[in-house]
Amino acid sequence: MCGIAGIIGEYDPNVDSGRVRAMIGQLQHRGPDHFRVCERESAVLGHARLSIIDLETGDQPVFSRDGAIAVVFNGEIYNYLELRRELLPDYPFYTESDTEVIVALYERYGIDFVEHLNGQFAICLHDRRQQRSYLIRDRVGIAPLYYCRESNRVLFASEVKALKAGGVALQMDVEGLGDYVHLWAPLSPGTLYRGISEVPPGCWVEVKQGGEMRSERYWNYAYRPENDADLEERIEELDALLQDAVRIRLRADVPVAAYLSGGLDSSIILSYLLRIGADLETFSLSFADAAFDESAFQREVAAHFSTRHNEVLARNEQIASGFTGTVWHAESPLFRTSPAPMKLLSGQVHGSGYKVVLTGEGADEVFGGYDLFKEARIREFWSRSPQSRCRPALLRRLYPYLDFNRLNSTAYLKNAFGHQLEQTGRLLYGHAIRMKTTSAVIDFLHPDLRETIRGMDIEERAVKRLGAEALALPVFNRAQYVEARTLMPGYILSSQGDRMLMANSVEGRYPFLDHRVIEFAGRLPNRYKMHGLKEKFILKKLAAGRLPRSVLDRPKQPYRAPDIDALTCAANSDLLDCLSPHAIRRHGVLDEGKIALLLKKVRSGRANSVKDNMMFTTALSTQIWMDQFITTH
């Protein structure tokens, strides 16, 4: 991955080249190996390079032979060798890079070239001949790309902090904040910043001379189950797809490592690396607190595959001391501290000499691995007989840590899990319980903000942004779709993924998010994803005999990290100063009285619930985020 930034449209060479240099200067962590700013007719293009493919001639921008087309690009085109061989055998290439393939394909196919790409990418393509430019983002949203209008021109960058460095004043977008407290991320193309948009995953934005803009979606998730599909045939097809997805993601002129969580997904990737004959060096996170630690499983898998294994022990002190930097890279408030240890992990990868790491994210969204999907199924089943006492009892299997013997009453279950129970036709039906939990943050906002956000119709906004056609999907697929379009690109692949990797100049690669794998999964019968309440059924069938039995049989453990315990581990921590009455009043986002009560509870040691941890982490990170990014007047 790299960093890109620039200005499209009329520009002042005495000012704007310097602005783009300042923007690229804020992206050095994304690309420390080479920097370049190029002035063209009606565009200034900047690039910060992390050298991975074609180390000698791959610097950007890359141009067509006549100079009419220029590309700056963040990411990787994994099938670039096949594209050169099959679609472009007669093209006069002058580099060995995947970037030049983008130029060549555009010359041959126009903007439709993007449909041929298999990769993760954020592209700015400037066509001087046609007097237009394109901002293009990969199908699932691995590579970030932001833009804003400034009179009759457009500024773009890989990260919002670069726009700020280019002179853009950042202000909080209230609707984006409302989306965030419900869905963990703003609904694309919206962001947390007023006037700044992201290029949505699977879309391109055309910018014409004079600033006229239009956006088009070139790819979306589709769920068309082939219910007569034979399981064994589908396992064979998936096996071939995943092996190829891993194989092409090993393409690099630098060494490639792998993350190992100790769970199913990363272990499956290791099995393919072993089959391919790749060098196996793995990296894992461990925690002193057993509630978060998976190191025993990680060591077992590492031993099974004979990897050179590295463990990073994430100490509370490190999470606390690095939390301000975590927010800086995430560019967002955080419900959890979980991204902070991921930044520590990528730091170890970088320190060990690696620029690329394979990771298992995406399998849960694609193959139905989250408890949220099970919960949606149980709630839909329960909704058919709302007075039943037996049907909600299935929730015991999902949440064994709840004391159902003490709490198993219809009233309790209705209150905890019956929110919007019978509204099964809603787009956000599967997310109703999570939204009920996270939207409790609204109570801690300043009264003016609280009133505004409570007045938002999040269902209506989601239907408008995500598409009404998704309403026709079964509840299970609807939940998959919403997760894939919101939390996955907006948090998993962003705050916890790309941003924490690139903070240490490491590129993450995601075999389960190969679009061929996603499209294959969209054709699977849902029973091959979730068999009863057994998640990722087909993946476990595929992995049988390849992985330790303990990995296949263990319940899914979501990745978490300590929150309050970590953030308050030092008695003299400066972090709590961010929640002082003066600091609260300065930004005017939080409710001073309620934050004071929360702090009192934290200091007394009584803040132990999931809600307490979420509220404290969100409040603290919001204040830090405001300090770092938001212009107040």
Rosetta blueprint (number, residue, H / E / L):
1 M L
2 C L
3 G E
4 I E
5 A E
6 G E
7 I E
8 I E
9 G L
10 E L
11 Y L
12 D L
13 P L
14 N L
15 V L
16 D H
17 S H
18 G H
19 R H
20 V H
21 R H
22 A H
23 M H
24 I H
25 G H
26 Q L
27 L L
28 Q L
29 H L
30 R L
31 G L
32 P L
33 D L
34 H E
35 F E
36 R E
37 V E
38 C E
39 E E
40 R E
41 E L
42 S L
43 A E
44 V E
45 L E
46 G E
47 H E
48 A E
49 R E
50 L L
51 S L
52 I L
53 I L
54 D L
55 L L
56 E L
57 T L
58 G L
59 D L
60 Q L
61 P L
62 V E
63 F E
64 S L
65 R L
66 D L
67 G L
68 A L
69 I E
70 A E
71 V E
72 V E
73 F E
74 N E
75 G E
76 E E
77 I E
78 Y L
79 N L
80 Y H
81 L H
82 E H
83 L H
84 R H
85 R H
86 E H
87 L L
88 L L
89 P L
90 D L
91 Y L
92 P L
93 F L
94 Y L
95 T L
96 E L
97 S L
98 D H
99 T H
100 E H
101 V H
102 I H
103 V H
104 A H
105 L H
106 Y H
107 E H
108 R H
109 Y H
110 G H
111 I H
112 D H
113 F H
114 V H
115 E H
116 H H
117 L L
118 N L
119 G E
120 Q E
121 F E
122 A E
123 I E
124 C E
125 L E
126 H E
127 D E
128 R L
129 R L
130 Q L
131 Q L
132 R E
133 S E
134 Y E
135 L E
136 I E
137 R E
138 D L
139 R L
140 V L
141 G L
142 I L
143 A L
144 P L
145 L L
146 Y E
147 Y E
148 C E
149 R E
150 E E
151 S L
152 N L
153 R E
154 V E
155 L E
156 F E
157 A E
158 S L
159 E L
160 V H
161 K H
162 A H
163 L H
164 K H
165 A H
166 G L
167 G L
168 V L
169 A L
170 L L
171 Q L
172 M E
173 D L
174 V H
175 E H
176 G H
177 L H
178 G H
179 D H
180 Y H
181 V H
182 H H
183 L H
184 W L
185 A L
186 P L
187 L L
188 S L
189 P L
190 G L
191 T L
192 L L
193 Y E
194 R L
195 G L
196 I E
197 S E
198 E E
199 V L
200 P L
201 P L
202 G L
203 C E
204 W E
205 V E
206 E E
207 V E
208 K E
209 Q L
210 G L
211 G L
212 E L
213 M E
214 R E
215 S E
216 E E
217 R E
218 Y L
219 W L
220 N L
221 Y L
222 A L
223 Y L
224 R L
225 P L
226 E L
227 N L
228 D L
229 A L
230 D L
231 L H
232 E H
233 E H
234 R H
235 I H
236 E H
237 E H
238 L H
239 D H
240 A H
241 L H
242 L H
243 Q H
244 D H
245 A H
246 V H
247 R H
248 I H
249 R L
250 L L
251 R L
252 A L
253 D L
254 V L
255 P L
256 V E
257 A E
258 A E
259 Y E
260 L L
261 S L
262 G L
263 G L
264 L H
265 D H
266 S H
267 S H
268 I H
269 I H
270 L H
271 S H
272 Y H
273 L H
274 L H
275 R H
276 I H
277 G L
278 A L
279 D L
280 L L
281 E E
282 T E
283 F E
284 S E
285 L E
286 S E
287 F L
288 A L
289 D L
290 A L
291 A L
292 F L
293 D L
294 E L
295 S H
296 A H
297 F H
298 Q H
299 R H
300 E H
301 V H
302 A H
303 A H
304 H H
305 F H
306 S L
307 T L
308 R E
309 H E
310 N E
311 E E
312 V E
313 L E
314 A L
315 R L
316 N H
317 E H
318 Q H
319 I H
320 A H
321 S H
322 G L
323 F H
324 T H
325 G H
326 T H
327 V H
328 W H
329 H H
330 A H
331 E L
332 S L
333 P L
334 L L
335 F L
336 R L
337 T L
338 S L
339 P H
340 A H
341 P H
342 M H
343 K H
344 L H
345 L H
346 S H
347 G H
348 Q H
349 V H
350 H H
351 G H
352 S L
353 G L
354 Y L
355 K L
356 V E
357 V E
358 L E
359 T L
360 G L
361 E L
362 G L
363 A H
364 D H
365 E H
366 V H
367 F H
368 G L
369 G L
370 Y L
371 D H
372 L H
373 F H
374 K H
375 E H
376 A H
377 R H
378 I H
379 R H
380 E H
381 F H
382 W H
383 S H
384 R L
385 S L
386 P L
387 Q L
388 S L
389 R L
390 C L
391 R H
392 P H
393 A H
394 L H
395 L H
396 R H
397 R H
398 L L
399 Y L
400 P L
401 Y L
402 L L
403 D L
404 F H
405 N H
406 R H
407 L H
408 N L
409 S L
410 T H
411 A H
412 Y H
413 L H
414 K H
415 N H
416 A H
417 F H
418 G L
419 H L
420 Q L
421 L L
422 E L
423 Q L
424 T L
425 G L
426 R L
427 L L
428 L L
429 Y H
430 G H
431 H H
432 A H
433 I H
434 R H
435 M H
436 K H
437 T H
438 T H
439 S H
440 A H
441 V H
442 I H
443 D H
444 F H
445 L E
446 H L
447 P H
448 D H
449 L H
450 R H
451 E H
452 T H
453 I H
454 R H
455 G L
456 M L
457 D L
458 I H
459 E H
460 E H
461 R H
462 A H
463 V H
464 K H
465 R H
466 L H
467 G L
468 A H
469 E H
470 A H
471 L H
472 A H
473 L L
474 P L
475 V H
476 F H
477 N H
478 R H
479 A H
480 Q H
481 Y H
482 V H
483 E H
484 A H
485 R H
486 T L
487 L H
488 M H
489 P H
490 G H
491 Y H
492 I H
493 L L
494 S H
495 S H
496 Q H
497 G H
498 D H
499 R H
500 M H
501 L H
502 M H
503 A L
504 N L
505 S L
506 V L
507 E E
508 G E
509 R E
510 Y L
511 P H
512 F H
513 L H
514 D L
515 H H
516 R H
517 V H
518 I H
519 E H
520 F H
521 A H
522 G H
523 R L
524 L L
525 P L
526 N H
527 R H
528 Y H
529 K H
530 M L
531 H E
532 G L
533 L L
534 K E
535 E L
536 K L
537 F H
538 I H
539 L H
540 K H
541 K H
542 L H
543 A H
544 A L
545 G L
546 R L
547 L L
548 P L
549 R H
550 S H
551 V H
552 L H
553 D H
554 R L
555 P L
556 K L
557 Q L
558 P L
559 Y L
560 R L
561 A L
562 P L
563 D L
564 I H
565 D H
566 A H
567 L H
568 T L
569 C L
570 A L
571 A L
572 N L
573 S L
574 D H
575 L H
576 L H
577 D H
578 C H
579 L H
580 S L
581 P H
582 H H
583 A H
584 I H
585 R H
586 R H
587 H H
588 G L
589 V L
590 L E
591 D L
592 E H
593 G H
594 K H
595 I H
596 A H
597 L H
598 L H
599 L H
600 K H
601 K H
602 V H
603 R H
604 S L
605 G L
606 R L
607 A L
608 N L
609 S L
610 V H
611 K H
612 D H
613 N H
614 M H
615 M H
616 F H
617 T H
618 T H
619 A H
620 L H
621 S H
622 T H
623 Q H
624 I H
625 W H
626 M H
627 D H
628 Q H
629 F H
630 I L
631 T L
632 T L
633 H L
